[in-house]
């Protein structure tokens, strides 16, 4: 059960910590500031790590219920409607995430057909193009968890749109 707890509670955070640490401690920084030179592949690696960090960060934002929304808009509605508006917002975010996964899969299929490699590191580009699929896939799971959480807590009255759910 500890593995499931880790996956449910800490997965995205640790992936983001590892990627951010890799960006900060990258060879590019060391090469530029210590040896006054740069490596092409380290810049490319940093760029791809940043892309993955952004998409995994989307999932983490959905988990802690800090994904893009306008809280001020929520307070324009009467109190009795606010829990339903929060759920509607999560459902719309889920629809967007599923659409992003679908479109991302088309891009990955194209990269698999073409067989394009990155210029410096020579890694298959489909690995880079998998970032939106993985990020929005994890975000979809988190959004579904959030919708379930909000439905279970409908009777609690006005929702805290920024509450972190606990599954």
Residue, then its C-alpha position, 0 to 999 in steps of 0.5 A: x500500500x505504501x507504493x500506492x500512497x506514494x503514487x497518489x500523494x507524491x508522484x508528480x511532486x517528486x518528478x517535478x523536484x527531480x526535473x527542476x533539480x536537473x535544470x538547476x544543476x545541469x551541465x550547461x550551468x556548470x560548463x558556462x560558469x566554470x569552464x566558460x564554454x557550452x555544450x549543445x546537448x546539455x542545452x537541448x536536455x535542459x529544454x526537454x526537461x523543462x517541457x516535461x516539467x511544465x506538463x507534469x506540473x499541470x498534473x500537480x496543479x490539478x492534484x492540489x486544486x490550483x489549476x487555472x481558474x478564476x476564483x472571483x468568477x465563482x463568487x459571482x454565483x449564489x452560495x448554493x450554486x458554487x459547489x456545482x460551478x466548481x464541479x463544472x469547472x473541473x469537468x470542463x478542465x477534464x474535457x480539455x485534458x482529454x482533448x489534449x491527450x487525443x491531439x498529443x497522441x496524433x503528434x506522437x504517432x506522426x513522430x513514430x512514423x517519421x522517426x525524427x531524432x533530436x539534433x544534439x542528443x539523437x533521442x527519438x522526438x516522440x519521447x519529447x512529444x509524450x510529455x503532453x500525453x503523460x502530463x494531461x493523462x495524470x491531470x485527468x486522473x487528478x481531475x476525476x479525483x477532484x470531481x469525486x471529492x467535490x461530489x462527496x462534499x456537496x452537502x458541506x456547503x460552499x466549497x473551498x475551490x483551493x482545497x487539496x483533496x485526500x483520497 
